[in-house]
């Protein structure tokens, strides 16, 4: 049986030599940990800079014709310090000079930013005595900047087929012509998932500075419980919460391949963290819900028209107005004569009048209204199907807390209940729901 483990370490896990030493100890503890995907050095303390941010800054300054040396020196010092403290022999000076020259010669922003991971990968390979594989050779993007997942998977698995322990720097790849291109911020998570799929790993370990997911935002709920296991589908539904720990796009390669992701804490390596898998066990002793998370700042556009259900193409006309002006739709709760479209307030604002006029022109509704400052809160749990009265419990808790429910949307999967409330009720709603399911 394949027991290979792919590990990805985030920026704070590799911020200095002390953190590198922790990473090495973790890697050596289990011989199945044969692949490592490093991020660029992150913050060492609260006010510190992330190397990636400094690299973007160098690019910005260079493109305005301004001097970027002072900023570049900060970056160079970060790597030099690590290399020196760990006694590494890699020719870092030459690598740094090359990056410096390329920035001065007008290299694009993606190239500049990607060097954070590239250089950290060089250090890591030297420190572990492992092979270094340049991600630009194996991670490929099409002309639109979309990952070519199948080509990437083929190239990556070919290169890693020999089973030699390898360092694959995170965050970037290249277009077909070899020009470097990055994922969006936090994208090293995606690289890790790609490597895990390519070597058909038993587990994808994503090492960060928290011990996995919590059932609710700790800034709202005091000491929320940890989530020990969650399914990929549940996490998608909870994406408002997950995004800060794991890049959303990092789920697809491993989800598809059925490989579990284990979120772990570099600073607390004995903690089992959170396991995300296809079919996490249902534990009857566990609360009915897996987590509750939400986000503020939505607008709900409500369109009412008598007999809309008999009017062919009504919804299509409404939805195309949003599509035409580039506003993507978050939720779509409907009634027999009303249709609500929930969208991000920020995305709607600049095109609001245009979208509304288009809907009026194409569908002649009886009324059309917009409620701003709405929050969307998702209560998610694979346990919901096993328990009657989940919705009743949730709404009684909200009613006891005096919260007005402005919108309800229950997915047909019985995996989540989504409610819309005023932004001012956001925190209270999360607290009330959490308390109803966890502490009662
Ligand atoms: N270093 C990149 C960033 O700061 C990518 C990553 O850390 O995943 O966004």
Boltz pocket constraint, residues with backbone or C-beta under 6 A from the ligand:
constraints:
  - pocket:
      binder: B
      contacts: [[A, 10], [A, 11], [A, 39], [A, 40], [A, 50], [A, 52], [A, 53], [A, 116], [A, 170], [A, 171], [A, 184], [A, 185], [A, 186], [A, 187], [A, 188], [A, 189]]
      max_distance: 6.0
